[in-house]
């Protein structure tokens, strides 16, 4: 059993922290900007909550974060009441936020100066993956730290991989989002085309999903896309945040992402028709208007 702090109890962090406590059997202290959410978590799972990230992290072996973006991340780590102010030497900081590789490297350097280490470890699998404890975790950092942290991360993951040094986890998550963007757009266009052609879309998917066109998105989202229902996971606002990170990194490294840039603009159109909180499969809604 390890002593753990978990900072950020959103739709992903709340169940992840729960798995650390219940499945992993760890001693967990949580922090959330809205204290009521932390109190609810403790009432549900046990453990303890703290009023600041610094208080939550004091004396812990592992400190996890799962927040919104780079700015939120800096606030809960190197901010005045951030966890980096109290983390003990030899501890490991693990960040599950989808953020930039730049901030991952920045926090790894700041951790090293303070005598502890950091792993950037964004996740894939969505809210359902977090709730069911079957996330995929892409890790950047040193191998020794990864080996120490992996048994703890395993509490809510089915796949945990070390991708390279600091920042490599975030870069891998960017590839994940780039790939998803193209897949969802392709699926939306295919279903839209099939509907206009007068085909039975369920029969179409039953056949093509068993061939080269098959994907997780097709298997898990085609029914809701056909029904025009888009309340099943990762929101458009968050996807646009992630794609923005991808496009900024591409500007730095010279990668060409024409499809990603185009799909990002399609998601902007979804936002404009009121779909900011719809899930990412709502690219279908733009075509069906």
C-alpha positions in Angstrom: 0.0 0.0 0.0 1.3 3.4 -0.9 0.5 6.9 0.4 -1.2 8.8 -2.5 -2.6 12.2 -3.2 -5.0 12.8 -6.2 -5.6 16.3 -7.3 -8.6 17.0 -9.6 -11.8 15.1 -9.3 -13.4 15.7 -12.7 -15.2 13.1 -14.8 -11.9 11.2 -15.2 -10.1 11.9 -11.9 -13.1 11.1 -9.6 -13.3 7.4 -10.6 -9.5 7.1 -11.1 -9.0 8.2 -7.5 -11.7 5.7 -6.4 -9.9 2.8 -8.1 -6.6 3.8 -6.3 -8.5 3.5 -3.0 -10.8 0.5 -3.6 -9.0 -1.6 -6.1 -5.4 -0.6 -5.3 -5.9 -0.5 -1.6 -3.9 2.7 -1.3 -4.1 5.4 1.4 -5.6 8.3 -0.7 -6.0 12.0 0.0 -7.9 14.0 -2.6 -8.1 17.7 -3.5 -10.6 19.4 -5.8 -11.1 23.2 -6.4 -14.8 22.6 -5.4 -14.5 21.3 -1.9 -18.0 19.8 -2.1 -16.8 17.3 -4.7 -13.9 16.2 -2.5 -16.2 15.8 0.4 -18.6 13.7 -1.7 -15.6 11.5 -2.8 -14.5 10.9 0.7 -18.1 10.0 1.8 -18.3 7.5 -1.1 -14.8 6.0 -0.9 -13.2 6.8 2.5 -9.8 8.4 2.7 -9.3 12.1 3.3 -9.5 15.4 1.5 -7.3 18.5 1.8 -8.1 22.2 1.2 -5.0 22.8 -0.9 -2.8 20.8 -3.3 0.2 21.4 -1.0 -1.7 20.0 2.0 -2.8 16.9 0.0 0.7 16.2 -1.2 2.6 16.5 2.0 4.5 13.3 2.9 2.9 11.3 0.1 4.8 8.7 -2.0 2.9 9.4 -5.2 1.0 12.6 -6.2 -1.4 12.4 -9.1 -3.0 15.3 -11.0 -5.8 15.3 -13.6 -6.9 18.8 -14.4 -7.9 20.9 -17.4 -5.0 22.4 -19.2 -1.4 23.8 -18.9 -2.4 26.8 -16.7 -4.5 24.6 -14.3 -1.5 22.3 -14.1 1.0 25.0 -13.2 -1.5 26.3 -10.6 -1.8 23.0 -8.7 1.9 22.1 -9.0 4.3 25.2 -8.9 1.6 27.7 -7.7 1.7 29.2 -4.2 -0.3 26.4 -2.7 0.8 23.8 -5.3 1.8 20.3 -4.5 5.5 20.9 -5.5 5.8 23.1 -2.4 5.5 20.2 0.0 6.3 17.0 -1.9 9.0 14.9 -0.1 12.3 14.0 -1.7 12.1 10.7 -3.5 8.4 11.0 -4.2 7.0 10.6 -7.7 4.6 13.1 -9.3 2.3 11.6 -12.0 0.3 13.9 -14.3 -2.7 12.4 -16.2 -3.8 15.8 -17.7 -3.7 16.0 -21.5 -1.4 19.0 -21.8 1.6 20.2 -23.8 4.9 18.4 -24.0 6.5 21.7 -23.1 4.8 21.9 -19.7 5.6 18.2 -19.0 9.3 19.0 -19.5 9.0 22.1 -17.4 7.5 20.2 -14.5 10.0 17.4 -14.8 12.8 19.9 -14.4 11.1 21.7 -11.5 10.6 18.3 -9.8 14.3 17.4 -10.2 15.4 20.7 -8.6 13.3 19.8 -5.6 14.5 16.3 -5.1 11.6 14.2 -6.5 10.7 13.0 -10.0 7.9 13.5 -12.5 6.1 11.4 -15.1 3.7 12.8 -17.8 1.1 10.2 -18.2 -2.0 11.2 -20.2 -4.7 8.7 -20.6 -7.1 7.4 -23.3 -10.3 5.5 -22.9 -12.7 8.3 -21.9 -15.1 8.5 -19.0 -16.2 4.9 -19.4 -12.6 3.7 -19.3 -11.9 5.7 -16.1 -15.1 4.4 -14.5 -14.3 0.8 -15.4 -10.6 1.0 -14.6 -9.4 0.1 -18.1 -7.6 3.2 -19.3 -4.6 3.3 -21.6 -1.7 5.3 -20.1 1.1 6.8 -22.1 4.1 7.7 -19.9 7.1 10.0 -20.4 9.9 9.9 -17.9 12.7 7.7 -16.5 12.5 3.9 -16.5 13.2 3.5 -12.8 10.4 5.9 -11.9 8.1 4.2 -14.4 8.7 0.8 -12.8 8.0 2.2 -9.3 4.8 3.9 -10.4 3.3 1.3 -12.7 1.9 -1.0 -10.0 0.0 2.0 -8.6 -1.2 3.2 -12.0 -2.4 -0.3 -12.8 -5.2 0.3 -10.3 -7.2 2.1 -13.1 -5.4 0.9 -16.3 -5.3 -2.1 -18.6 -2.3 -0.8 -20.6 0.6 1.3 -19.3 3.6 2.0 -21.5 6.8 4.0 -21.2 7.1 6.0 -24.4 10.4 7.8 -23.7 11.8 10.7 -21.7 9.8 13.6 -20.2 7.2 14.9 -22.7 7.0 11.6 -24.6 3.7 10.7 -22.9 2.1 13.9 -24.1 3.5 13.5 -27.6 2.0 10.0 -27.8 -1.4 11.3 -26.6 -1.2 13.9 -29.4 -0.9 11.1 -31.9 -3.8 9.4 -30.3 -6.0 12.5 -30.7 -4.8 13.2 -34.3 -5.8 9.6 -35.2 -9.2 9.8 -33.5 -10.0 13.1 -35.2 -9.6 11.6 -38.7 -11.4 8.3 -37.8 -14.5 10.1 -36.4 -14.7 12.4 -39.4 -14.4 9.4 -41.8 -17.1 7.5 -39.8 -19.4 10.5 -39.8 -19.0 11.0 -43.6 -19.6 7.3 -44.3 -22.7 7.1 -42.2 -24.0 10.4 -43.7 -23.3 9.1 -47.2 -25.1 5.8 -46.5 -28.2 7.6 -45.1 -28.4 9.8 -48.2 -28.0 6.7 -50.4 -31.0 5.1 -48.6 -29.0 2.2 -47.1 -29.8 0.4 -43.9 -26.9 1.8 -41.8 -27.0 -1.0 -39.2 -26.6 -3.6 -42.0 -23.8 -1.6 -43.5 -21.9 -1.3 -40.2 -22.5 -5.0 -39.5 -20.6 -5.9 -42.7 -17.9 -3.2 -43.0 -16.9 -3.3 -39.3 -15.6 -6.9 -39.8 -13.2 -5.6 -42.5 -10.5 -3.0 -42.9 -13.0 -0.2 -42.0 -13.5 -1.5 -38.5 -12.5 0.6 -35.5 -13.3 1.3 -31.9 -15.2 4.4 -33.0 -17.3 2.4 -35.4 -18.0 -0.3 -32.8 -18.9 2.0 -29.9 -20.3 5.2 -31.6 -22.1 4.2 -34.8 -25.5 3.6 -33.1 -25.5 6.9 -31.2 -24.3 8.8 -34.3 -27.1 7.2 -36.4 -29.6 8.2 -33.6 -28.2 11.7 -33.4 -27.4 11.3 -29.7 -24.1 12.9 -28.6 -24.0 12.6 -24.8 -21.5 9.7 -24.5 -18.1 11.0 -23.3 -15.3 13.3 -24.3 -16.7 16.8 -25.0 -16.0 18.8 -28.2 -14.6 21.7 -26.1 -11.9 19.3 -24.7 -11.2 17.8 -28.1 -10.6 21.3 -29.5 -8.2 22.0 -26.6 -6.3 18.8 -27.4 -6.2 19.4 -31.2 -4.9 22.9 -30.5 -2.0 21.4 -28.5 -1.3 19.0 -31.5 -1.3 21.8 -34.0 1.0 24.0 -31.8 3.4 21.1 -31.5 3.3 20.5 -35.2 4.3 24.1 -35.8 7.3 23.5 -33.6 8.4 20.2 -35.1 7.5 20.8 -38.7 4.9 18.1 -39.0 2.1 18.5 -41.5 -1.4 17.9 -40.1 -3.9 19.0 -42.8 -6.7 16.7 -41.8 -6.3 17.5 -38.1 -6.5 21.2 -38.9 -9.6 20.7 -41.0 -11.4 18.6 -38.4 -10.5 21.1 -35.7 -12.5 23.7 -37.8 -15.3 21.2 -38.2 -15.5 20.9 -34.4 -15.5 24.7 -34.2 -18.7 24.6 -36.3 -20.2 22.0 -33.9 -19.5 24.5 -31.1 -21.2 27.2 -33.0 -24.4 25.2 -33.3 -24.5 24.6 -29.6 -22.5 21.4 -29.4 -19.7 22.4 -27.0 -20.5 19.7 -24.5 -21.5 17.1 -27.0 -19.2 14.2 -27.4 -16.7 14.0 -30.3 -18.9 11.8 -32.5 -21.0 14.9 -33.0 -19.2 15.6 -36.2 -22.1 13.7 -37.6 -24.5 16.5 -36.5 -22.6 19.0 -38.7 -23.2 16.9 -41.8 -26.8 16.2 -41.0 -28.0 19.8 -40.6 
